[in-house]
Amino acid sequence: MFKTRVRALLRPLLAATSLLLATPLHAAETPWQQTLEEAKGQRVYFNAWGGSPEINAYLVWAGQEIERQYGVTLVQVKVDDIAQSVSQLLASRQAGKTSGGPIDLLWVNGENFKALKDQGLLGAPFTQDLPNMALVDSSLPVSEDFTVPVAGLEAPWGIGQLNLMVDTEEVTTTPSSAAELLAWAKANPGRFTYPKPPQFHGSSFLKQILLELTADPAPLYREANDADFARLTAPLWGWLDALHPVLWRKGKLFPISAAETKQLLDDGELAMAISFNPGEAQSSVQSGTLPPAVKAVAMAKGALTNSHFLAIPFNASARAGAKVVTNFLLSPAAQARKADPAFWGDPSVLRQEALPGNSQPALRFKAKPEPHPSWQTRLEAAWADRYGH
């Protein structure tokens, strides 16, 4: 009788245990674990600027780690300008190709992000799915991209600040304003230039000088109109008219890339070159691609500052894999290596306490936020009309 009663009491417990053992393990998986499972074996095509040996080497390392840890293959598709990728996606959209696209991940910011967002070329918001987004420093400029709300459509990857990489053996008093830079260039003709817009660094240089010469920058953070553009850019065109005759090649020829100006600096043809990475000068000195006397210098009024981001297109073939790659690139290990001048020197977007103790802060210089992207579009067109011979 006693044994019968015990068996009766145990029967519900045994049934529950059997049900638990019969339940598939994946039913208890978190959404992120499901993403990891889905991503295994995927090949992620990452369209990224390919003009820097340091960045390319970093992505080789990242790809090896991602393959080893997650079984995802990262393929860097090297592009000169991400606008080419935007055009490719737009063509896919117009052709009705809503899946199976050739681009899984994009390195993007600014006017290109606005174009992607406006044209509906990005997938659903995804950053809320990434565990490492919890480590991002929200005090950095990561919620807006050139004043355009990010809205989860791209994940921050690094911080850029416009600076001059200056050979301090030649330039003993480094210029810290537009007026000082013009005066130095006039006293040292042929020793300075900037990349030809719309190349990113060249367009950024135009915006930096525009900010320098604008007493009230408030209109720069709104959609540009004809009246404001004509009024606020007049000093810029006057400044450039005075600068161009004393540039390298007398302003008749402009380098086509930041990499070219950097090589000219290393070759001794220039005394300074433009960078958007505050750690590039130190990194390049350490790697031997720039002379030891080269230092990073920013304008005293503030360095043009933005974040660069990673975005997933609307028709990505490997969306889960793209999320895994992005989350890895936001990990403390990947962000610390990226910020190390021995590898790349690109500042981290993570909170300082999430990084090793010797990591440098993201903002190296006083920051000036990016204007609205409409100003860049207009500046590039106006520059081409005036100087794009």
Salt bridges, closest charged atoms under 4 A:
GLU37 OE2 - LYS40 NZ 3.36
GLU54 OE2 - LYS262 NZ 3.86
GLU65 OE1 - ARG68 NH2 2.67
ASP118 OD2 - LYS114 NZ 2.72
ASP129 OD2 - LYS323 NZ 2.83
GLU170 OE1 - ARG191 NH2 2.58
GLU223 OE1 - HIS372 NE2 3.58
ASP226 OD1 - ARG378 NH1 2.86
ASP228 OD1 - ARG231 NH2 3.06
GLU269 OE1 - ARG249 NH1 3.94
GLU280 OE2 - LYS262 NZ 3.46
ASP346 OD2 - HIS308 NE2 2.94
ASP346 OD2 - LYS338 NZ 2.64
GLU353 OE2 - ARG351 NE 3.10
GLU370 OE1 - LYS207 NZ 2.73
